[in-house]
């Protein structure tokens, strides 16, 4: 698979928020609430509490912003389109979590 393809951008755009989620979770359990641990954050606060799912997902999309500008720096414009598509997929999921599910 070529690096400058929309499929590569979609894959990177779907994976980057997972890294952003782990960065946020790590910051949350070390700086904000140091008495909690990472499995508690993931299982109880994120997966177990519906009201926190959409805000945490939308916050983890900041990683896609960084990826988008990194791909822009490297002139990978087709991959940038894939990142935008992946962000829209996450956006649809967030809207579904807020209003439907």
Secondary structure as UniProt FT lines:
FT   HELIX           6..27
FT   HELIX           28..32
FT   TURN            34..35
FT   HELIX           38..40
FT   HELIX           41..47
FT   HELIX           50..60
FT   HELIX           62..73
FT   TURN            74..75
FT   HELIX           77..99
//
